[in-house]
């Protein structure tokens, strides 16, 4: 987002790295646990940011989301991962749909990883940041709305049929 607003790659990378390091520092200072994914994320931010600044090649930073999407997609392949985010009534009424949508979310992450890789290699940093900002929000909002409508309507029908 900083790149879209400022059109300054060095500033965007420096702020991203600085913010990530500050966030980890804040958690360490408050003695809060730091999740494995947070360590992975800050590691990728620092390494990709440093490589971008040293080489003046934005592709290092642009390809970083590909790795993150792929790792998140891999975690989402675990059956039932979504249950912890659903209300108890949804888990009771539509556990099969929750199971299936968990894999749909994993699929979206893998598609996003592939799309990001292609766009990072084909587009300018500014065009890439615009495209991925739109895709990131639109694709997740669309899948969320589809999941919500499907699970709610089928859940209602099942509860009415059960009497």
SEFIFI-716309 format. One line per 8 residues: their letters; for each residue x, z, y of C-alpha. Coordinates in Angstrom, 1 decimal, m for minus. Each point is the difference from the previous one (the first is absolute). Layout:
% SEFIFI-716309
a> X:Z:Y ~ ...
END
This chain:
% SEFIFI-716309
xxxxxxxx> 0.0:0.0:0.0 ~ 2.9:0.8:2.4 ~ 1.4:m3.5:m0.6 ~ m3.4:m1.6:0.8 ~ m0.2:2.0:3.3 ~ 3.6:m0.1:1.2 ~ 1.3:m3.2:m1.8 ~ 3.3:1.9:m0.3
xxxxxxxx> 1.3:0.1:m3.6 ~ 2.8:2.5:0.7 ~ m2.4:2.4:1.8 ~ m2.6:m0.3:m2.7 ~ 2.5:0.7:m2.8 ~ 1.7:2.8:1.8 ~ m3.3:1.7:0.8 ~ m1.2:m0.4:m3.7
xxxxxxxx> 3.2:1.5:m1.3 ~ 0.0:2.8:2.6 ~ m3.6:0.8:m0.7 ~ 0.5:0.1:m3.7 ~ 3.1:2.2:0.2 ~ m1.8:2.3:2.5 ~ m3.0:0.3:m2.3 ~ 2.2:1.1:m2.9
xxxxxxxx> 2.0:2.3:2.3 ~ m3.3:1.6:1.1 ~ m1.1:0.6:m3.6 ~ 3.4:1.5:m0.9 ~ 0.0:2.3:3.1 ~ m3.5:1.2:m0.9 ~ 1.1:0.4:m3.7 ~ m2.7:m2.3:m1.2
xxxxxxxx> 0.4:m1.8:m3.3 ~ 1.0:m3.6:0.3 ~ m1.6:m2.3:m2.5 ~ 2.0:m2.5:m2.1 ~ m1.8:m2.9:1.7 ~ 1.0:1.4:3.4 ~ 3.7:0.1:m1.0 ~ m0.3:m3.5:m1.3
xxxxxxxx> m1.7:m1.2:3.1 ~ 2.6:1.5:2.4 ~ 2.8:m1.3:m2.1 ~ m1.4:m3.5:0.2 ~ m0.6:0.4:3.7 ~ 3.5:1.1:0.7 ~ 1.7:m2.5:m2.3 ~ m2.1:m3.0:1.1
xxxxxxxx> 0.2:1.1:3.7 ~ 3.8:0.3:m0.2 ~ 0.3:m3.3:m1.7 ~ m2.2:m1.6:2.6 ~ 2.0:1.5:2.9 ~ 3.4:m0.9:m1.5 ~ m0.9:m3.6:m0.8 ~ m2.6:m0.6:2.6
xxxxxxxx> m2.2:m1.4:m2.8 ~ m3.6:1.3:0.0 ~ m0.6:m1.1:m3.6 ~ 1.4:3.3:m1.2 ~ m2.7:1.9:1.8 ~ m2.6:m2.6:m0.7 ~ 0.6:0.1:m3.8 ~ m0.2:3.8:m0.1
xxxxxxxx> m3.8:0.1:m0.3 ~ 0.3:m2.3:m3.1 ~ 1.8:2.8:m1.8 ~ m2.4:2.7:1.2 ~ m3.1:m2.0:m1.0 ~ 1.5:m0.7:m3.4 ~ 0.9:3.7:m0.6 ~ m3.5:1.2:1.2
xxxxxxxx> m1.6:m2.7:m2.2 ~ 2.0:1.3:m3.0 ~ m1.2:3.6:0.7 ~ m3.6:m1.3:0.3 ~ 0.2:m1.5:m3.5 ~ m0.3:3.6:m1.4 ~ m3.6:0.3:m1.3 ~ m2.2:2.4:1.9
xxxxxxxx> 2.3:0.4:3.0 ~ m3.0:m0.5:2.3 ~ m2.0:2.9:m1.3 ~ 1.7:2.5:2.2 ~ m1.3:m1.9:3.0 ~ m3.6:m0.2:m1.0 ~ m2.8:2.4:0.4 ~ m1.2:1.7:m3.2
xxxxxxxx> m3.3:m1.9:0.0 ~ 1.9:m3.3:m0.1 ~ 2.2:1.2:m2.9 ~ m3.1:1.0:m1.9 ~ m2.1:m3.1:0.7 ~ 2.4:m2.8:0.0 ~ 3.3:1.0:m1.7 ~ 0.3:m3.5:m1.6
xxxxxxxx> m0.2:m1.6:3.4 ~ 2.6:2.4:1.5 ~ 2.3:m0.9:m2.9 ~ m0.4:m3.7:0.6 ~ 0.3:0.2:3.8 ~ 3.3:1.9:m0.5 ~ 1.4:m3.1:m1.6 ~ m1.6:m2.2:2.8
xxxxxxxx> 2.0:2.1:2.5 ~ 3.2:m0.5:m2.0 ~ m0.7:m3.7:0.0 ~ m0.4:0.0:3.7 ~ 3.3:1.7:0.4 ~ 1.8:m2.6:m2.2 ~ m1.7:m2.9:1.9 ~ 1.1:1.7:3.3
xxxxxxxx> 3.5:0.3:m1.3 ~ 0.1:m3.7:m1.0 ~ m1.6:m1.1:3.3 ~ 2.4:2.1:2.0 ~ 3.0:m1.5:m1.8 ~ m1.1:m3.5:0.7 ~ m0.9:0.6:3.6 ~ 3.2:2.0:0.7
xxxxxxxx> 2.0:m3.0:m1.2 ~ m2.1:m2.7:1.8 ~ m1.1:1.5:3.3 ~ 1.7:1.2:3.1 ~ 0.1:3.8:0.4 ~ m2.7:m0.1:2.6 ~ m2.4:m2.2:m2.0 ~ 0.7:2.0:m3.1
xxxxxxxx> m0.8:3.3:1.7 ~ m3.3:m1.4:1.3 ~ m0.9:m1.5:m3.4 ~ 0.8:3.2:m2.0 ~ m1.7:2.3:2.5 ~ m3.2:m2.0:m0.3 ~ 0.3:m0.4:m3.8 ~ 0.8:3.7:m0.5
xxxxxxxx> m3.0:1.2:1.8 ~ m2.5:m2.7:m1.0 ~ 0.8:m0.1:m3.7 ~ m0.2:3.8:m0.5 ~ m3.2:0.3:2.1 ~ m1.6:m2.8:m1.9 ~ 0.9:1.5:m3.4 ~ m1.1:3.4:1.1
xxxxxxxx> m3.4:m1.3:1.2 ~ m0.5:m2.0:m3.2 ~ 0.9:3.1:m2.1 ~ m2.3:2.2:2.0 ~ m3.0:m2.3:m0.1 ~ 0.4:m0.8:m3.7 ~ 0.6:3.6:m1.1 ~ m2.8:1.4:2.1
xxxxxxxx> m2.6:m2.5:m1.0 ~ 0.8:0.2:m3.7 ~ 0.3:3.8:0.2 ~ m3.5:0.2:1.5 ~ m1.5:m2.3:m2.6 ~ 1.6:2.0:m2.8 ~ m1.3:3.3:1.5 ~ m3.5:m1.4:0.4
xxx> 0.0:m1.3:m3.6 ~ 1.2:3.3:m1.3 ~ m3.0:1.6:1.7
END
